[in-house]
Amino acid sequence: MPTARQLIAIGGSDAGISAALRARELDPATDVTVVVASRNRSAELATVLRLLLDTTNSPIILVDNASDDDSVQMARHIAEG
């Protein structure tokens, strides 16, 4: 029986996150958690969150670094579907 591996992908770019998600394709026993850090990048964040929600069932953790734009509201809206 294969041993499950855990991988936490931390980043704000979709390239780094995509690489981590590729790890699951190479080894389906790998558990991937995605951590996205962002500050005042609402449009880019929306793109990354939608991509993740459409392509993976991995847990997603969003870390907002005191944004003063609409990032938090936008993320809540996307999370609520």
N, C-alpha and C positions, 0 to 999 in steps of 0.2 A: 504494500500500500504506500503510495507516494506521500511524502511529508509536505504539508502546506507551507508555503513561503509567504511572508508578509512583506509588502513593499509600500512605502509611503512616498508619494510623489509630491514634492513641494515646488511651486513655481507660479509665475504669473503668465508664462508664455505657453501657447498651445503646443509648441515644439517639444518642450520638456515633458509636458503632460502626455503627449502622444507617445513619446518614447517609453514612458512608464506603463501605459496601457498596452503597448506592444509586448511587454514582458508577459502579460496574461495570455496573449496569443501564442507565445512560444512555450509557456508552461501554464496550462489551465489550472493547476493547483495553486498558483500564486494569487494571494489576496492583495488587491491594490486599493489603497485609500488615496484620494486626491485632495491636496490642500492647495487652495488658490489664494494668494495674497494680492491685495489690490488697494489702491488709494486714488480716488478721483479719476477713475478710468471706466466710467459707466458703459460706454459703447463697446469697448474691448471686452469688458467683463461679461456683458450680455452675450456676446458672441461665444466666448469660451464656455460659459455655463450652459447655453443651449446645445453646443456641440457635445459637451460631456453628458448632458441628460439624454441626448438623442443616441449616443453611441455606447454607453456603458451603464452598468448597474452598480458600479463601484460607489462607495460612500464619498460624498463631496463635502469638504469643510472649507468654508469661505472665511478668510480673515480680512476684515476691513480695517485699514489703518487710519481711522478718523476722517473718512471722506466727508467733504462738505458739498459734494454734488449729489446727484440722485442715485448713487450706486446702491445704497442700502435698500431704498424703496424698490428699485428695479430688480434687485436680487430677490426680494420678498415676492414680488409679482411673478417672477419666473418660477420660483419654488412652489408657489401656490397653484401654478398651472393656469 
